[in-house]
Amino acid sequence: MNPVRLTGRAALSLTRGIGAVALFTARGLFRLRPFYGRAFGAQLVQIGWLSLPVVGLTALFTGAALALQIHSGGARFQASDVVPAIVAIGMVRELGPVLGGLMVAARVASSIAAEIGTMKVTEQIDALVTLSTDPMRWLVTPRLWAAMLTVPALVAVGDIIGILGGWLVGTQSLGFNSAGYLANSRAYLESWDVVSGLLKGAAFGLIVAVCGCWFGIHSGRGAAGVGRATKSAVVAAAVAILAANFVLTGLFFE
């Protein structure tokens, strides 16, 4: 129970874990031959298209609530006119990528972990190896690339819908002129704000797919093992997205 020994053991375990996940991610990204196009297309639909409703609804209500909050707070300082600009910047820089990533993590990371974990429990992964099929190329690579490509697209759509939600509240409840609201949003929104949000989306998509694949492949045996893998994938993806958002925001806007 030496505290120094325990601290060192925890640090070594953490370092080994980070290294193992990094190597796993690199192998999944760059094992492209042979490339299974049908599996990649199926993941584009599963991760991207089928996640659009939940991301769109989340963005719509977030943009609407943000407009109400900014108007209420700005009215205390006679600054309620900044609602369009702050809603647009807040959605594009932070809320769009983060909430989109979290919604995809809740839906996709759990699905990937459960699917791959079930394949492991039922020995389908062992069957792939027996048939000389690399599980990394068949299971992991299509999911990683599909998530990296589709989540930025989801973020872009979510940004538009979130700004639309703020516009609806601003014009219908807060007394803003429609043309003036949209012009104010465009005037204060810079191209780097949009690009940085899309780059965050790509990073968050990779995090979601890596967490789902990692915990799915390393799930325990039986239904309990698959359940633990699914829970761990969602929790790890959510925490990693929030941590990565802090790091990327510091890099992009410092």
C-alpha positions in Angstrom: 0.0 0.0 0.0 3.0 2.3 -0.6 1.4 5.5 -2.0 4.4 6.2 -4.3 4.2 2.6 -5.7 0.4 3.0 -6.2 0.8 6.3 -8.0 3.5 5.0 -10.2 1.5 1.9 -11.0 -1.6 4.1 -11.9 0.6 6.3 -14.1 2.1 3.4 -16.0 -1.3 1.8 -16.5 -2.7 5.1 -17.8 0.3 5.5 -20.2 0.0 1.9 -21.5 -3.7 2.5 -22.0 -3.2 5.7 -24.0 -0.5 4.0 -26.1 -2.7 1.0 -26.8 -5.6 3.2 -27.9 -3.3 5.3 -30.1 -1.9 2.3 -31.8 -5.4 0.8 -32.2 -6.5 4.1 -33.8 -3.5 4.2 -36.2 -4.1 0.6 -37.3 -7.8 1.3 -37.9 -7.2 4.4 -39.9 -4.4 3.2 -42.2 -5.3 -0.4 -42.9 -7.1 0.5 -46.1 -6.2 -2.4 -48.4 -8.4 -4.1 -49.1 -11.0 -1.4 -48.6 -14.5 -2.8 -48.0 -16.7 -0.2 -49.8 -20.0 -1.8 -49.0 -19.2 -1.9 -45.3 -18.1 1.7 -45.5 -21.3 2.8 -47.3 -23.4 1.0 -44.7 -21.6 2.9 -41.9 -22.1 6.2 -43.7 -25.9 5.6 -43.5 -25.8 4.2 -40.0 -23.6 6.9 -38.4 -24.5 9.9 -40.6 -28.0 9.7 -42.1 -29.7 7.9 -39.3 -28.2 10.3 -36.7 -29.5 13.4 -38.5 -33.0 13.6 -36.8 -31.6 13.5 -33.2 -28.8 16.0 -34.1 -31.3 18.3 -35.9 -33.8 18.3 -33.1 -31.1 18.9 -30.5 -29.7 21.8 -32.5 -33.1 23.4 -33.1 -34.1 23.5 -29.5 -30.6 24.5 -28.4 -30.6 27.5 -30.7 -34.1 28.5 -29.6 -33.2 28.3 -25.9 -29.9 30.1 -26.5 -31.7 33.0 -28.1 -34.1 33.3 -25.2 -31.3 33.2 -22.7 -29.1 35.7 -24.5 -32.0 38.1 -24.9 -33.0 37.8 -21.2 -29.4 38.4 -20.0 -28.6 41.1 -22.6 -31.7 43.1 -21.6 -30.2 43.7 -18.2 -27.3 45.6 -19.9 -29.4 47.1 -22.8 -27.5 44.7 -25.1 -30.3 42.5 -26.4 -29.4 43.4 -30.0 -26.5 41.0 -29.8 -28.8 37.9 -29.8 -28.3 37.1 -33.5 -24.5 37.3 -33.4 -24.0 35.4 -30.2 -26.4 32.6 -31.2 -24.6 32.2 -34.5 -21.1 32.2 -33.0 -22.1 30.1 -30.0 -23.7 27.4 -32.2 -21.0 27.3 -34.8 -18.0 27.4 -32.5 -19.1 25.4 -29.5 -22.7 24.1 -29.1 -23.1 22.7 -32.6 -20.0 20.5 -32.5 -20.2 19.5 -28.9 -23.9 18.7 -28.7 -23.7 17.0 -32.1 -20.8 14.9 -30.9 -22.5 14.0 -27.7 -25.7 13.0 -29.5 -23.7 10.9 -31.9 -21.8 9.4 -29.0 -25.0 8.4 -27.2 -26.4 6.8 -30.4 -23.4 5.5 -32.3 -20.8 4.6 -29.7 -23.3 2.4 -27.9 -24.4 0.8 -31.1 -20.9 0.0 -32.3 -19.8 -1.4 -28.9 -22.9 -3.6 -28.7 -22.6 -4.8 -32.2 -18.9 -5.7 -32.1 -19.2 -7.0 -28.5 -21.9 -9.3 -29.6 -19.8 -10.5 -32.5 -17.0 -11.3 -30.1 -19.3 -13.2 -27.7 -20.8 -15.2 -30.5 -17.3 -15.9 -31.9 -18.0 -14.1 -35.2 -14.7 -12.2 -34.9 -12.8 -15.5 -34.5 -14.7 -16.7 -37.6 -13.4 -13.7 -39.6 -9.8 -14.6 -38.6 -10.4 -18.2 -39.6 -11.6 -17.0 -43.1 -8.4 -14.9 -43.4 -10.3 -11.6 -43.0 -8.6 -8.9 -40.9 -11.2 -7.8 -38.3 -9.6 -4.3 -38.1 -10.1 -3.8 -41.9 -13.6 -5.2 -41.8 -15.0 -3.8 -38.6 -12.9 -0.9 -37.4 -11.6 1.0 -40.5 -15.0 1.6 -42.2 -16.5 2.9 -38.9 -13.6 5.2 -38.2 -13.6 6.8 -41.6 -17.3 7.0 -41.8 -17.5 8.8 -38.5 -14.8 11.2 -39.4 -16.5 12.2 -42.6 -20.2 12.2 -41.5 -20.0 14.0 -38.1 -18.6 17.2 -39.7 -21.6 17.1 -42.1 -23.9 16.6 -39.2 -22.3 19.5 -37.4 -22.8 21.8 -40.4 -26.5 20.8 -40.7 -26.9 21.2 -36.9 -25.3 24.7 -37.1 -27.8 25.8 -39.7 -30.8 24.3 -37.9 -29.6 25.8 -34.6 -29.3 29.3 -36.1 -32.7 28.7 -37.7 -34.1 27.9 -34.2 -32.7 31.2 -32.9 -34.2 33.0 -35.9 -37.6 31.5 -35.3 -37.6 32.6 -31.6 -36.1 36.0 -32.4 -38.6 36.9 -35.1 -41.7 35.3 -33.6 -41.2 36.1 -29.9 -38.5 38.7 -29.4 -39.5 41.2 -32.0 -36.5 41.0 -34.4 -36.9 41.8 -38.0 -36.2 38.7 -40.2 -33.8 40.4 -42.6 -32.0 42.3 -39.9 -31.6 39.1 -37.8 -30.0 37.2 -40.6 -27.8 40.1 -41.7 -26.6 40.5 -38.1 -25.8 36.8 -37.9 -23.7 36.9 -41.1 -21.9 40.1 -40.2 -20.2 38.8 -37.1 -19.6 35.2 -38.2 -16.2 34.5 -39.7 -15.1 31.7 -41.9 -12.7 30.4 -39.3 -15.5 30.0 -36.9 -17.2 27.6 -39.3 -14.0 25.7 -40.2 -13.0 25.3 -36.6 -16.4 23.8 -35.8 -16.1 21.3 -38.7 -12.6 20.3 -37.6 -14.0 19.7 -34.1 -16.7 17.5 -35.6 -14.1 15.4 -37.4 -12.2 14.9 -34.2 -15.3 14.1 -32.2 -16.4 11.6 -34.9 -13.1 9.8 -34.6 -13.4 9.7 -30.8 -16.9 8.2 -31.0 -15.9 5.5 -33.4 -12.6 4.7 -31.6 -14.4 4.3 -28.2 -17.2 2.2 -29.7 -14.7 -0.1 -31.6 -12.2 -0.3 -28.7 -14.7 -1.3 -26.0 -16.6 -3.6 -28.4 -13.5 -5.6 -29.3 -12.3 -5.7 -25.7 -15.7 -6.5 -24.2 -16.0 -9.3 -21.7 -17.8 -12.6 -22.4 -21.5 -12.9 -22.0 -24.3 -10.4 -21.9 -22.9 -8.7 -18.9 -19.6 -8.1 -20.7 -21.4 -6.6 -23.7 -23.5 -4.3 -21.4 -20.4 -3.1 -19.6 -18.7 -2.4 -22.9 -21.6 -0.4 -24.2 -21.8 1.7 -21.1 -18.1 2.3 -21.0 -18.0 3.3 -24.7 -20.7 6.0 -24.2 -19.1 7.4 -21.0 -15.6 7.4 -22.4 -16.7 9.0 -25.6 -18.6 11.8 -23.8 -15.8 12.6 -21.5 -13.2 12.5 -24.3 -15.3 14.8 -26.4 -15.5 17.4 -23.7 -11.8 17.2 -23.0 -10.9 17.4 -26.7 -13.2 20.4 -27.1 -11.3 22.2 -24.4 -7.9 21.4 -26.0 -9.1 22.3 -29.5 -10.7 25.5 -28.4 -7.4 26.5 -26.8 -5.5 25.7 -30.0 -7.9 27.4 -32.4 -8.7 30.6 -30.5 -5.8 31.2 -28.1 
